[in-house]
Amino acid sequence: MPFDGRAFIRDFMCKQVLARQVFHRCCFGNKRWWEANDLAEPLVGWVVGATYLQNGKRYDGGGGYNSFTGEDDYEPPGFDETSPRTLAYLVTPWPTRKPRPVPPEAIEVLKFDVVPSAIPESERKLLKEWGKRLPRDEKGRFISGPMLPKEDS
């Protein structure tokens, strides 16, 4: 099925989605392919684009300028042309973070606005505990200086 850019923009671009899988690159020697892996926590974010992921055997370019014959036989490096490409949508959890390739069939468009968290829940709990242990003055404001937590006694 060929990629339809207009339908993609209408249906997915800049919409909030829930992704349950992401693509990961696998390598063995000079062979490369992409596999979809399930996520422990679903990824909530915005679709910011689409791309084709290259599969197949990577070959090195060769040649260059031959000074004896005066011929240029340069070949740029690339992938085996017979291998199929994989379509992936680029989903970012936050506008300043790197987008992740997601399979089109693993995307669910959200009907309501969800503000995705840039910080995972496990890290958020650690930061809350850290903030509780930081030294504060009598009004509850943080004390300037080295931000070392109080020792528990």
C-alpha positions, 0 to 999 in steps of 0.5 A: 500500500503506497503512502498517502501524504494528504490522508496522513496530514488529515488523520494524524499530523499534530494529533495526540496519539497513544502508541503501544509499540516502537521500532528498534533497529537490529543489526547483524554484520552489515545486515540491518532491519527494524523490529516492532517491540511492545512498550511497558508503558504506552507512549502518549505524544504527538505525531510530528512526521513519517519516514521510511526505515531502511532494511537490508544489507548495507554495502560500502561505496567504492571507487573514486577518480581513477588517475590512469584512465580519467574515469570517475567510478564513484558509488555512494554507500547505500542499502540493497535496493531489493529490500523493502522499506518500513513505514513509520510514524514519528511520535514525540512525547514532548516538543523538545524530545527526539521523536521515536519511530512507531508502526502505523498499526500501533497508533491510536488517536486520542479523542481528548487532550492529554498533556503527556509528561516529559518525566516518567512517573518513576522519576517523578516520585524520586524527584518528589522525595528529593525535594522533601529532603532539601533544606528550607527556611521557616517559610518553606522556601529552598535555602540557596547554596549547595543543594544537598539533602538533609541527613535522615537521623 
